[in-house]
Amino acid sequence: MTNTEHARLMAAAVYEIRLLLSDHLGTACNSDPCVRLAAHLAYALHNDALAVFERDEEFDLNDARKRIRAAEQIVGERYADNGGHLTRE
């Protein structure tokens, strides 16, 4: 993965979304399930996004996908995952 300006912009956006949705995390949260899924997706990827944004580092896709699948389990809902990019094994 080459870390272009495009990748850094997307990584910064994921990190920002994680901050904006932080009040919607956890199993006891009563927010709309779609908002909770978005919050947990951003949370699952925020450290990877920070690595791309700040240090141009790569991250382990399999580990990231495991965290995404765990987020689905926490919320009890599934991502649309068009193309299977989020949860592919």
Buried (B, 14 or more C-beta within 10 A) or exposed (E): EEBEEEBBEBBBEBBBBBEEBEEBBEEEBEBEEEBBBBBBBBBBBBBBBBBBBEEBEEBEEEEBBBBBBEBBEBBEEEBEEEEEEBBEE
